[in-house]
């Protein structure tokens, strides 16, 4: 994959903000339905019903793929590109075709919105030039998007709630009025007219924009803080599609009976809503159309750059489209999308734009169904077998319907994605600095200069003054024109102006004060984060310092013990080895003496006196006992030396296979002086419940250190209890430490060390592994023993160390470490 920006899109959208973009498919229906209804009448149902079924299946399928690829931005085209891993050119074509289907929305919406405004101005005898209005309506959402997508998402959500509410109200009230009103023409028509195959294919192709665009939420799954919740909206909207598309079309079909209205959006919707909305109809319809256009443009500006962004990350499109600013704006992708929208706007012919972009869109959806059929055995593909039938119908609709709208536009729509592929290839290979991600990266990481910041502030204020002055002048001129023409306030113009100014106002803030406010907030958050990190670093430094001292102590102790053990071991081995020879020599001498007494008895009185004086019989008997005792002593010394050497093994550099029981016994031998019987209390009983353990891969010296810390704490706790009891009381209820070992799930070894001391209260147990926490008097504990033990087990050995304690009964520490450290995946030991 080519180089891409080091900054990536973050999960900043709430589910509600992502939801706001999902409902644009419903608002798209609003702009298409009057045309379909005017042309087909009751036969429009034969287009909407199958289209809704296919649209529902598509939305539910995209939810399934979105669950699989929750980190993939851009939604449908980038999911499908992953189903064509061996055909990147197909993936590129799908991406650009889908992109072109959306990128025509802003100019189309701008033209519709301009026509609506001009309609209301004409009633007042006023006119404004079309092109400046169309450019402004196209540009306004882009100005906000350059400051970061979330600003646009919040503004979008603010207006989409009332817009969808009024749309649902229009449909529900319309159906209710048809069913219940006395002067209703009736809910059901007298009959349904038929429709020819060619005509059905033509209008299925036209209406596909609406029922195929309800999967928009998938484009924002990678941006959502809760992707699973965002994906749920795809299911909800799938099940709402029949109500909106079929129910809404039914209202238009029954209530718009004046065919002289043609396909004009505003007049058709007003005619349908007047029976139940009365005098407020014009206001509500203007609100619906205005919100549909502005919110559709905002959705396009948000999701189309994400298609290019993910395509760049996947290596299917120029890497410059993968650039993200610190504010989360996809700047190169936005610039490319803005230029594409302006090209469509310059063309200006809405009908031809709809056909060309519709062909692109329809081909992209066809390839989606082709991919689903080819991958029908994939567990994440639903209804893969049906996709072939849908694909065949779509292919016929594309050829017949597309050509019916104009064969030239049909060919342009097929070739346009290929033209963008060629342009993308040129961008990849031309060594022009702005086409390279590194240029944008330097731009985003360039350090701020105070003088330049002052100049930037001047520019900001200048822009704000110019925009405010222009807005004020425009408002004054509007008032001057409107007042002579009407004594009443034109609420329809007001709603258009208010919604547009809301977008313009946010755009002004995004380019002036908002970046400063965000910067201040970011600095405050950064300062808070840095303070937290500083405290954490200080704590870690303290821990590291204490641990370094502790490790140095253990290292020095290990070297000292190893040296002493070596020095003791040499003479002890010499003595131990000679004791065997001395025992043999002594046995030979005693046998010789016995032989001499039997075969050469002597009654010499001096010999008898000497034998009695030196106690010959006692010597003969005791010398054997003495040699045996000396051998036992040297054996014990050798075992102690071996235990010291095992305990102090200097092996931190690598894992070794060791016998856990050997380490336990070595530790117990070193602590034997604290376990044995003393005048003030009996011995502490050691209960060993050893399982059959394999050799374990670990750091033996560090693991022994953990065992030593836990056993010392257990002995200290028992000594603390015994200090309050008499010798007899201890005998009645003996002190004991139980060590139990076992294997868990064939992958883990468990060592449980339990005592029957007083136990710990809950607040002590909760802090037992905290650094510097100790309940011992000053000078007797550093509070680092258990903290270091926890680190050794959890970090060095990928294991678990848990403490269970009941006040008045005792404490148990459970150590769990993997038998082998090299495994990538370990099942839980429980």
Secondary structure, 3 states (H helix, E strand, C coil): CCCCCCCCCCCCECHHHHHHHHCHHHHHHHHHHHHHHHHHHHHHHHHHHHHHHHHHHHHHHHHHHHHHCCCCCCCHHHHHHHCCCCCHHHHHHHHHHHHHHHHCHHHHHHHHHHHHHHHHHHHCCCCCCHHHHHHHHHHHHHHHHCCCHHHHHHHHHHHHHHHHHHHHHHHHHHHHHHHHCCCCCCCCCCCCCCCCHHHHHHHHHHHHHHHCCCCHHHHHHHHECCHHHHHHHHHHHHHHHHHHHHHHHHHHHHHCCCHHHCCCHHHHHHHHHHHHHHHHHHHHHHHHHHHHHHHHHHHHHHHHHHHHHHHHHCCCCCHHHHCCCCCCCCHHHHHHHHHHHHHHHHHCCHHHHHHHHHHHHHHHHHHHHHHHHHCCCCCCCCCHHHHHHHHHHHHHHHHHHHHHCCHHHHHHHHHHHHHHHHHHHHHHHCCCHHHCHHHHHHHHHCCCCHHHHHHHHHHHHHHHHHHHHHHHHHHHHHHHHHHHHCCCCCHHHHHHHHHHHHHHHHHHHHHCHHHHHHHHHHHHHHHHHHHHHHHHHHHHHHHHHHHHHHHHHHHHHHHHHHHHHHHHHHHHHHHHHHHHHHHHHHHHHHHHHHHHHHHCCCCCHHHHHHHHHHCHHHHHHHHHHHHHHHHHHHHHHHHHHHHHHHHCCCCCCCCEEECHHHHHHHHHHHCHHHHCCECCECCCEEEEECCCCCCEEECHHHHHHHHHHHHHHHHHHHHHHHCCCCHHHHHHCCCEEEEEEEEECCCEEEEEEEECCCCCCHHHHCCCCCCCCCCCCCCCCCCCHHHHHHHHHHHHCCCEEEEEEECCCEEEEEEEEECCCCCCCCCCCC
